Amino acid sequence: MLVSLNWLKEYVDIDQISAEDLAERITKTGIEVDGLEYFAKPAENVVVGYVESCEKHPNADKLNLCQVNIGEETLQIICGAPNIAQGQKVAVAKPGAVLPGNFKIKKAKLRGVESNGMICSLQELGVEERFVQKEFAEGIFVFPNDVEVGTNVTKLLNLDDVIIELDITPNRADAFSMLGVAYEVAAILDVPIRLPQSNYQTSDAYAEDIVSVKVEAKQQNPYYGAFLLKDVQVGPSPLWMQNYLMAAGTRPINNVVDITNYVLLEYGQPLHAFDYDKFGSSEVVVRMAQEGEILTTLDDQKRTLSAEHLVITNGKDPVALAGVMGGADSEVSDQTTTVLLEAAYFDGQAVRKASKDFDLRSEASTRFEKGIDPNRVVLAGQRACQLLQEYAGATVLSGVAEFDSFDYSEKVVTIWTSTINDRLGTTISNEEIADILRRLHFSYDQDGETFNVYAPTRRQDIVIFEDMLEEIARIYGYDNLPYTLPTGAVQAGGLTKRQQLKRDIRKFLEGAGLSETVTYSLTSKERASQLVSPEVADEVVSTVPLAMPMSEEHSTLRLSSLPEMLSSAAYNLARKQANLAYYEIGSVFIAKEEQITKQPEEKLRLSGLLTGEWTTHPWQQEKKAVDFFVAKGILEALFDTLNLEVTYQQASLMDMHPGRTAQLFIGERPIGFIGQIHPQLQKNYDLKETFVFDIDLEYILDIHQNDPSFVKIPRFPSVTRDIALVIEESVPAGVLQETILQAGGELIKDIQVFDVYQGEHLEAGKKSVAFSLFYQDPARTLKDEEVEASYQAILEAVKERHQAVIRG
């Protein structure tokens, strides 16, 4: 909502406060000011001049030599505007004037002829082109004949106006009008408000004797009023009205249209003027449109209507889309002499339906959608009649042809001083509350500390006690509310164990070089079944589709984060980002058999993706590509940090590489998988070798128990022994490692695989796996005999269980 302060001064006295201070006060009382700007720049040495003569320039075809009377003297000015003519009153910048853009006016010679000033367009005076009337868009501005020659143009053209832009919240529909803003400012500054008068003369004829109104859609249109005006003379609107409309962001058109727009902005009540002679009937019928009915609107677009659209008809054909736009067939033109003026209340939902269906947003539809004051509908029509009589010479017929089923009663809200003080922490007195209600222009009944407040119909947001509490607080002043520190036992905030653990996991993964992603919880139906961990797939009955998806790409709740992570990786890879390492902590959505008709169960998963090079050292010419062991190493380090014992078993899973995939277990419970995605899936996503993991984080968070502990650094030396064993190729190194740990006893503190060999000097189907064994006792120095006994026990165990022999 754009508010002209010069226009606002018509209703309230704001001269005692600056525009900046007023904007701050408005913001502090609940309506945010988005911006404050000056309409133009006050003009010095720019006055009204009268063009006494206008002749062709002797040396230029497109220039005119004008003699312009500016009151104290007559100036010779050369002007190139196409619409300059003798007898006009124009804006003249005298020599010495400085126009916007630091354009200085000096005496000059143009094609050998002296020019002493400049005849100005509105654009040259700083008015935005989009607000300039069409007839003056390509030339100079011409004043009405009643302006006085020699008068400074600043006041005449409203160049000194300040525009405040308000960000109106949906509940404050009353502020979508100048009068609504005036009520607000009057309450803030505690000054009187001057309401416009609607006094006009009427003829002996009555509108209801000529026009009848019938409303079939009573719920969508509880009130419809039709005023009838004859002898209308269509022409320019008064200059002051044009100025105010331009300041409010509306381009002036003619007096009839400008007056309806002016009243719309003044009262917040949309009006519509029909050419009665083109209306085609003396009957106004408001009804729902028939399916497939056609209406050509003012923008010359043919609109195909449905039974959900509210229309104004002449008893037969639609002539307007109610509350949105009029029809072209009954549009007011320069030949219009009789006007049927519509003042009505249309249901906001019906207006929004039509506005949305036809993509027609207007000042009128916005106000109907937000809600208008039922008590201003007729007043706005009467105000328009008064202005049309004064500025268009209209003869107004008596009365109004109307349909009225509206409830005009005010809502009653009871408030109590003690309750208000209890809520706000204040000590406001009964007298102060009564004074605030006076400033708000709310009537009330008082019984001690009890106030029965009658919320005016312009304030439809006042319904319950809390609404009035807000009104009291904002007018009393939010800055005046006391502040207190919490009393009693105050406990510092903190993270739960679950929250802290999730943060620790994030911190670890980011420290390992992975970046967090946040992908959509919605995916396509095809992707929803990709890369689902086996323990999730065992629980799922079916995927969960969205009832009303925005697109097929986001139509189904995910069972895994990995498909969308692959899509993200493909997007980045296509943009030359080849080395990617992602992780995501997010929910998957599982519909179990007994939950098909209920909400799906959410479970937290930890997913990851790695592709490209893991380390690169160009100077040393060293590169390390991501492989299975990089991904597995990250998870092993994470599980070691969480003090969890996780085992890996080779697995064959859908969409995963058949020889490079493992399933993860804690004890006997599966918790996820790790591996390389299938080459065909890589090709589908246009990826290179990509490794992923998907872990049941929900289960890990539930079982995690890792109380802080301290282990002293051993003071006694350790012993390291290496052992290389030849075994069948099919025997996993992990199984062999488990056997070594069991046989070696408690002295073995760590064991690492450091070499796997197949090839020359080994039989076909055999492999050599080398382990490094770390022995230590924290309480004493080990003896050679103890280490050797453990070593021999290991040899016997691996020979017996796996037919392993020491590599010679």
N, C-alpha and C positions, 0 to 999 in steps of 0.2 A: 504494500500500500504506500503510494507516494503522497506525502502531505505537504502542500504549499503553505508556508507560514503566513504569507500575505493573505491567502484565502482563510486560514484559520483565525486570523485577526478579525474577521467578520463576526465571529461568534464569541471569542474570549479575548480578554486583554492580556497580551503576552509581551508588551513592550518593555516591561520591567526586568526581563530575563533574556540573556543572549541565546542564540540558537544552539550553541554547544552545550550550555548549561541545561537548557530545556531537554535536549536529546538525552543527556545523562540522567535527568530526573525521570523521564519516561522509562528508560531502561531499568532504573532501580525500582520502579513500581510494577514491573512484570511484563512490559511489552518491549522486546528487544529492538533497538535501533540498529539497522544494518549499515546505514550510511547517511552522510549529510553532505550535500553539495549545493553550490550556488547555481541558480537557473541560468544566469548569464553574468555579465560584468556591468555594473552601473556605468552608464555612458556620460562622459563629460564632453561638453561642446558638441553634442548631437541633439538637434532640435527639429521640430516640425517645420517643414517648408512648403510653400505653395508654388506649384509650377505655373508661372504666368505665361510662359511661351515655350514651345518645344519645336525646334527646327532641325533639319539635317545638317550635320557637320559639313562645312564646305570642302573638306579634304578627305573625308572618310564615309563610306557608304553605311557602316554599321554603328556609327556614333551619332549622338544627338546633342545639339547645342541648346541648353536650357537656361532660362532666366528664372531663378527661384527666390521668392520672397521669404525671408526668415524672420520677419518682424522689424528688426532694427535696420535691416539693409536688404538689398537684392544682390544675390551672388550669381555669377555666370559659371555654370557647371556643365562639364561634358559628361554624358552618361551613355553607356552601351547596353543598358537593360532593354530587352525586347518589349516590355510592357509599359515603358515610360510614355506619358502623354500629358498634354496641356490640361490644366484644371485639377490635377491630382494634389493631394497632400501627402508628403513623403518625409522620410527620415533623412536629415541632412547633417553630415559630419563636417563641421566648419574647419578651416585651417587651424592646426594646433591640436586637433582631436587625436586621441590614440585609441585605436580599435583593438579588440582581442587579437592576440598574436603579435602584440607590439607593432601594429601597423600604423604608422604616423601619417596623418593627412597634412599635405603641404600644398601651397600654390604651385602649379606646374603648367607646362604647355604640352598639349596633345595635338600632334599633327599641325603645329604652328598656331594653335588657338589656346588662349589662356583658360585654365580651369581653376576655380577657387573653392574647392571642397569636393564632397563626394555624396551622391545619393545612394543610400544603403539598402541592402536586403537584410532580412532577419538573420540569415546565416552569418553575414558580416558583422552583425551586432552580438554574435555569440550564441544564438538559438540553434539547437540541434535540428538538422535538416528533416529528421523524421517527424518533427512536430509542426513543421511549417505547412500552412494550407496549400493545397494543390495549385491554386491559381497564382500563388506567389513563390512557388518552388523554384522556378527558373528565372526569376526577376526580382525587382525591388518590391518592398512592402508598401501598400497604399493604405493610408489611414481613412477612417470614415470622415465624412464632411463636417461633423460637429466638433472636431478637435480644433484647438486654438493654435494659430500659427505662432511660432517662436517658443512653444512649450518644450521643455526638456523631455526626451522620449523615455527616460528611465522608468518613471511611474506609469506612463501610458502603455509601455510594452512589458511591464512587470520584470524588468531586467535586474532589479535588486532583490528578487525573491530567493528564499532558501528552501530547499526541498529536503525533507526528512523521509528516509525510507524505513518503514516499519516491517519487521518480520512477525506477522500475525500468526499466533498459534490457532489451531482449529477451534478451540473452545471460546475464543474471543472474536466471534463473528461480528459483534457490535462495532469493533474498531475498523471494519471495512467501509466506513463512511466518515465524512468530515464531521458530521454531528456526533458520531460515536467517539472520535478522537477529541472533539471539543469537550464532551462530558468528562473524558479521562483527564484532559489537561486542566479543566476547571476544578476537578477534585484534587489534583496534584498541587496546584498553585493556590487553591481556595479562593477562586475568583468567580464572579457571576458568569452565567452563560446566556447569550442572546440567541434565541431561536428565531428562524426565519418566519415571516408572516406570509399568509396565502390569501390575501384579500383580493377579490376580483369581482367584476360586475357580470351578472348572468342575464340572458335573454328570458323572455316570457315562455319560450318553448322548453320542454323537458326532454332530456336525453332518452328516458325510458319510454317515451311515446313514439320514438323513432327507431330505437335499437332495443332488441331483446337479447337477454343472455340466458343460455341454458348450459348447465354443466352436468355431463353424464358421469365423468370420472371424479366423483366428489372427494374421494380419499386423496387423489393426486392433486386436486385443485379445490381446496375448501373456500377460497374467495376469488371472485373475478369481477372487476369493475371496469365499465366502459364509459369514458367521458367523450362527448361529442363537441367539436369546435368547428365553426364555419368561418368563412371570409379570411382564411389563413393566407398570409403573404410570405412565401418562402424567399429567404434572402440571407445575407450574412447575419450572424449573431453579434451581439454587442462586443466591443473590444475587450472589456473586462472579463467577459465570460470566456472568450477565446484564450485570453491569457491564463486563466485558471485551469482550463482544460489542458492546455499545452504543459503547464507546470505539473499536472497530474499524469502526464504521459499519454494524452489523448489528442489526436489531430482534429481541429475544427472542420466541420463540413458545411452545414447550413443551420439556420436558427432552430428549425424543428428538431433535427437530429441532435444538435448541440445542447438544446434544453433538456431532452430526455437523458443525455449523457451527464449533464450537469447535475440533474436531480438524482440520478443513479449514484454519483459520487458524493453528493451532499447527504442524502437520506439512507444510502445503502439499499435502495429499492429500485430494481430494474423496471423500466417502463418500455412500451413499444408503441410506435405511432404507425397506424395504417392509413393509407389513402382511402377514405371511405367510398369515393366514387369508383375505385377499382376493386373494392372489397367483394362486390358481387352479390350482396344480400344485406338485409337489415337485421339478420339474425346471427348472433355469435354462439357457436356450439363448441364446447370443449369436450373432447372425448379421446379415447385411445385409438390409435391409427388402425386401419385395416391392413391385414397382411398383404405386402406387396404394393401398397399405395405409394404414389410418387409425389414428391414435393420439390420444387425448384427453389432453393434458398437464395438469399441476397447476394451470395458469391457466385450465382449463376451455375451452381452445381445441382444436378438432379440427385435427390436422395430417395432411396428405396426404403420405405418404412416397414416396421413390424408391429405386431400387436402390443409390444411393450413400450411403444413411444407415445407420449402425450402430445396432441396437436390441437391447435386452434383452427376451427373451420368456419366457413360461411353457411353452415348447414348442409353442405354437400362436399366441397373440396377443402383439403388442408390449405391454410394460408400462412401458417407459422409453426415452427417446432417449438413447443412451449418452453420458455425460459432459456432457449439457446439461440435461435436465429429466426428472423422473419422470412416470409416468402417474397420472391422477386415480383410476383404479380401484383401485390398490394403495396409496393415500396413507395415512400414519399419522394416526389420529384419536384422540380421547379414549377410544374403546372398544378401541383396539389393546392386545393382550396378548402377542402373539408377533411378534417383529421379525426379518426377514431383512435382515442388514446387508451391503451390497455394498462391497467394497474392491477396486478394479480399476485396471489401467493401460490407458488407451485412447489410440490413436494421435492425435497432435495435429491432423493434417490431416483425419482423419475427423470429429473433434469440431468443427473450424472450419467444415467444409462444412455440417454440420447447423446450427450456430449462426448462420452467415451466411444460409443459406436461409430460416430461420424467424425471423430477427432476434431471437434469444434469446441475450443476453449475460449471463453469470453469473460468480460467483466461481469456480465449478467449471470451467466451460468455459475461462475465462482461463488457469487453471493447467494444464489438459490441453494447451492450445494451446502454451504456453511450454515445457512439458516438466516432468515430475515425477520424483522420485527413486524408482527401482524398489525400493530397499532399505527404503523407508519405507511401502510399500503395506500390507504385513501388520502392521507396527508400528502404523500409524494405526488399522487395524481393531481391534487388541488394546487400544489406548488407549481407543477408543470403548467397547469391551466393559467395560473396567474402570470407566469413568465411568457407564455405564448400570447396572452392578451397584450402584455406590455411591449414585447419585442417582435411579434409577428402580426399584430393587429387582429387577433382572433376574437370572434364572438363566441362566448362559452355558453352552451345550453345548460339550463338548470339541472341540478341533480346528477345522479350517476346510475346508469343501468347496471345492476349487479346481481351476483349470486353470493350468498354469505351463509356459511355453516361453520364459521370459525369460533373457537373458544378464546376469548380475549382475557380471561381471568389471569391474575398474577399469582405466581407461586409464593407460598408463605413459608419462610424458614425461621425457626425459633433459635435464638442464641442466648447464652448466659455469660455475663461478665466474668464470673469465677472460672467457668470452664475455659473461656478464651485465655485468661491469664495463666491457668494451669498448663494449657497447651503451649503457650508462647513464652512462659517464664517471665511475664511482665506484671506490672501493677496498674494496668489501664483502668481508669474509673468509668462509671456509668456515663458521666457527662462527656468524657472523651469519645466513647463509643457512639453516643448520640450525635456528637459533632461530626464524626467520620461518616455516619449515615447521611447527615445533612449534605456534606460535601459530595457524596456519591449520588445525591438526589434519589435516595431510597426512602420511601415512606415506611412508617413503622408504628406499632403500639408498644408502649413501655409500661411494665409493672415491676418496679424495683430494678433488679438486675436482669430481668427477663425482657427480651425484645422480640416481638413478632414482626419480622421484616417482610415487606411486600416487594419481592424482586420485580422490577419493571420488565415488561415483555422484551425490551431491547437487550436485556441481559439474560438470555436463555441458558447461560452457563451456570446460573445460580439456582441450585436445586437442593443441596443438603447443607448441613451445618458446616462441614469442612470448606465448602465454597465461600460461605460468609466469613469464616475464620481467615481465609486467604485475603479477602477484601479488606478486613480490618488490619491485618498485618502489613499489607503492602502500602496502604494509605498512612498508617501509623509510622511506617518507615522501617525497612529491614535493618537499616543501620542503627536504629534505636533499640533493637531487640538485645537484651542482655546476653552475655556469653559466660558460661561457667565451665570449670574443669570438672571431670568426673570425680565423684566422691566415693568413699568406702573402699572395699578391697578391689583393686584394679589389677587384673592379670594381663601380662604382656601377651600379645598375639604370637603365634608360632605355627609352624607347619606340622601336620600330622605325620606319623611315621610313613604312611603311604605316599604323601606328597613329597617328603624329603627323599624317599627312595627313588621316585621317578626323576627328581632333579639330579640325584647322584648318577643315575643311568645316563641321562642326557649329557651331563658333564663329562662322563667317561667317554661316551661315543664321540662327542665333539673333540675331546682331547686326542682321540685316536685318528682324527682327520675326517670324520663324517659330518655332513651338513644336514640339519633338520629340514624336512619337507612337511607341508600340510596339504594333503590332496583331498579331493572331493569324497565325501562319504557315499555319494551317488555315482554309479557307473552304468555302463550299458548292460543289457541282459546277457550278451555274449561274454563280456569281460568278467561278469560277476562270478562265473564258474571257473575262471582261470586261477591257477596257482593257489588253490585252497589247501591248507594244511590238512593232513589225514584226520587228526582228532577233531577238526571243525567239520569236515565233510561227513564224519560218522554221526554227528548230531543233527545236521541240517536235513530237513524234509524238502524244502524248496527255497528258492530265492524270494526276496520280499520286494515286489514291485511297488512303485509310487502310484497313488490313485490318479493324480493329475500332473504328470511330468511336464517340465518345460521343454524338454527335448529327449530324443531317444538315447543320446549320449549320457544322460544323467537321469535314467528312469528306474534304476534298481539299486537297492541298498547293497553295499559291498560285503563280501565274505573274506576279502583279503585286500590289503592296501597295495599289494605288489603290482597289479595291472595298471593302476593310475600312476604309480612310480615309474613303471616302464614307459608309459606315455610321456611323462615329464622328462625322462632321460632321452627319449627319442627327439623331443622338441629341442633340448639343449644340444644334443649331438648334431642335429641338422644346422645349428648355429655355431659350429666349430668349437664346442666345449666338449672335448673328447674324454677328459679324465674326471669321472664323476664318482662321488661316494655319498650316498644318502642314508638317512634313517628316518623312521616315522613312528611315533607312538600314537595310536588311534584305535577307535572302536570298530569292530565288525559286528554284523547284525544277524543273529541266528534264530531262525524260526523252527522250533521243535514241533513235533507232531501235535501235541496238545495245545500249541500256541498259534496255530495257523490263523485263527480269527482274532488273535490278541496282538499286543505289541511284541515285536521280536526282542530277544534278549541281547543286550550289548555286552561284548567282552573285549577287554583291552589287549591289543597285540603290539609287539615290537617287530617292525619289518626293516629290512635294509637292502641296499643295492650298491654294487661296485662294478665299475667297468673302466677300461683304459689302463693307464700306467699308474702304479701305486707310488713309486719313487722315481725321480729323474735327476741325474747329476750330469748335465751336459759337459762340464769341464772335464770330469773324469770319464766321460763317455760311458756312463752306467745307466741302465734302465731296469726297472722291475715292473713287469706287468702284473695286474691283478690276477690271482688264480684262486683255486679252492682253498689253499692253505692260508692265504691272506685273510679271507673271510672267516675261516675256521679259527684262525689265531685271534682275531678280534673278539669273537664270541667266547673263546676259552679264557682270554684275559678278563672279560666281563664277568663270566661265571666265577672265576677265581676271586675277583673283587667282592662278589656277592656271597662267597663261601658256599657255593653250590657244586655238588658233584653231578656232572652231566656226562652221559655216555653217548656215543655216536654209532649208528648202525647203517650200513649201506642200504639204500632203498631205491625203489623204482616208482616214481610218481608221475602223474600226468603233467605234461608241459615242462618237465625237467629232464636234463641230460641223463640218459640211462646209466652211465658209468661214473658220474660225478655228482652224486646226490646222496645225502645222509639224513636220516631221521634222528631227532634228539630225544633223549629220555632222561627223566629224573627217577631213578629206581625203575619201576615197571611202567610209569606213566609217560606217554608221549607228550612232548611240549612244543614240537615244531619241526622244521626241516631247514637244511642249508644245501646249496649246490649251484650248479650252472643251469641256466634256463635252456630248454631244448633248442637246438639249432634252427628248427623250423619257426619257433616262436620268435627267436632273435631276428630271423629274416622278415617275419610279419611286422615287427616293430622297427625294422631297419636299424638294428643294433649290432655291435660287435660282441665278442665274448663277454657275457654279463653274468655276475654271480649275485645270488639273493639269499636272504634268510627270513624266516617268519617264526616268531617265538610267542608262546602263550604268556604274555606279561601278567595277565590277571592271576594266573596260578602262582607265578613267581612272587608277586606281591603278597599273596595270601600266605605262602609258606615261609617267606623269608624271615629268618631269625639270625641276626648277626650282632650280638651284643659286643660292645667295645672290649677289646682284650689287648694284652701286652705280652710279647714273647721276648725274653732277654736274648741278646746276641751271644751265641755260643763262644766260650773262651777256648775251647779245645779244637785241635785241627781236624780237618775232614780228609777223606780218602776218596779218590775217583778211580774207577775201573771201567774200561771199555770192553764190550763184548760184541762180536759179529757172528750172527747165527744164520745158517743156510736152512731155509724151510721151503715148503711147497708154496708156489705162487698164489694159491687160493687162500692161504692163511693170512688174515688181517694182522697188521703190525700191532693194532690195539689189543687184540686177543693175546698175542705173545707178550706184550708189555704187562698185561694184567697177571699173567702167569709168573713173570719175573718178580713183580711186587709181592705176590703171595708167597713165593718160595724164598725170597731174599730176606724176609723178616723185617723187624722194626728198625733195623739200622739203616735201611735204604730210605733216604729222605726225599730223593728226587730221581726221576729217570727220564731221559730224553732220547728220541730217535734222531741220529745225526747223519745217517746215510742209508740209502736203499740202492742195491746194485743188481742188475741183470745183464747177462751178456757173456762175453768170452770168459773161459775158465769155469763157467757154471753150467750144469746140466740144463737141458731144455725143461721148462716148467718149474724151475727153481729160482729163488731170489735170496739175496743176502740183505739182512737188516741189521744195522749196527746201532747199539745203545750205549749211552754214557750213564753209568751208575754212580750216584753220589751218596757216600756213607758218612754218617756222623752220629755221635752221641753227645748231647749237650752237657752231660755230667762228668765225662772222663775222656781220656785219650784211647782210641781204638787200638787193638792189637792186630798184627798181621794175620794171626791165626783165626781171629773172628771174621775178618773180611774174607779170607780164603774159604772158610767153612760156608759162608753165605754164598760165595761165588760157585762153589761146587754144588750146593743145593739147587741153585738156579739151573746149572747145566743138566742135572738129573731130571728136574721137573720139565724143562722144555723138551728134552729128549723123549721122556715118557709120554707127554701129552701131545706134542706136535711133531715128533720125529725130527727135531732140530739138532744140527751138529755145528760145532765151531768151524767157522770158515778157515781153511788152511792156507 
